[in-house]
Amino acid sequence: MSTDRECPDCGEPLEAMELQGSSALGDVVLVSDESADGLFGGLRADEILEPVPYVCPACRRTLFYAEE
C-alpha cells in the first residue's frame, strides 16, 4: 500500500487502515464493468480492486482508495 498519500485538508500523511465489516456483507470489492465510461472506465473487465481506507491522524478525515 502506498504511504505517500496526504490529507487534502491539512496536508498530514494518511495512515492506511484495514476495512472490516459484517460477515453478512462478505468482502467488499470493486469490479469494473466493460461498458463503464466513468470513473472505472479505464479498468480491464477482469480487474478487481479493493477499497482501502486511509485516515488522517490529525483531522480524522477518512478517504477510500481503490487498490489492487
C-alpha positions as CSV (number, residue, x, y, z in Angstrom):
1,M,0.0,0.0,0.0
2,S,1.1,3.5,-0.8
3,T,2.5,5.5,2.1
4,D,2.8,8.8,0.1
5,R,-0.8,9.8,0.4
6,E,-1.6,13.0,2.2
7,C,-4.7,14.7,3.6
8,P,-6.3,17.2,1.2
9,D,-7.5,19.3,4.2
10,C,-4.4,19.6,6.4
11,G,-1.5,18.0,4.4
12,E,-0.7,15.4,7.0
13,P,0.4,11.9,5.8
14,L,-2.5,9.5,5.7
15,E,-2.3,6.1,7.5
16,A,-3.7,3.0,5.7
17,M,-6.2,1.1,7.7
18,E,-7.9,-2.3,7.3
19,L,-11.5,-2.4,6.2
20,Q,-13.7,-4.6,8.4
21,G,-17.3,-5.2,8.1
22,S,-20.2,-7.5,8.9
23,S,-19.7,-11.2,7.9
24,A,-23.1,-11.0,6.3
25,L,-21.7,-8.5,3.8
26,G,-18.6,-10.5,2.9
27,D,-15.6,-8.9,1.4
28,V,-16.1,-5.5,-0.3
29,V,-14.5,-5.3,-3.8
30,L,-14.8,-3.0,-6.8
31,V,-15.2,-4.8,-10.1
32,S,-15.1,-2.9,-13.4
33,D,-17.9,-3.2,-15.9
34,E,-16.7,-3.4,-19.5
35,S,-19.3,-0.9,-20.6
36,A,-18.4,1.7,-17.9
37,D,-17.2,5.0,-19.2
38,G,-16.9,7.0,-16.0
39,L,-14.6,6.5,-13.0
40,F,-13.7,2.9,-13.7
41,G,-14.0,3.0,-17.5
42,G,-10.2,2.5,-18.0
43,L,-10.0,-0.7,-16.0
44,R,-9.9,-4.2,-17.5
45,A,-13.1,-6.2,-17.1
46,D,-11.3,-8.8,-15.1
47,E,-9.6,-6.3,-12.7
48,I,-10.8,-6.5,-9.1
49,L,-9.9,-3.6,-6.8
50,E,-10.2,-3.4,-3.0
51,P,-11.4,-0.2,-1.3
52,V,-8.6,0.7,1.2
53,P,-9.4,3.3,3.9
54,Y,-6.8,5.9,4.7
55,V,-7.2,8.1,7.8
56,C,-5.6,11.4,8.7
57,P,-4.3,11.2,12.2
58,A,-4.6,15.0,12.7
59,C,-8.2,15.8,11.5
60,R,-9.6,12.2,11.2
61,R,-10.7,12.6,7.6
62,T,-11.2,9.2,6.0
63,L,-10.6,8.6,2.3
64,F,-11.1,5.4,0.4
65,Y,-8.7,4.4,-2.5
66,A,-9.3,1.6,-4.9
67,E,-6.2,-0.6,-4.9
68,E,-5.2,-4.0,-6.3
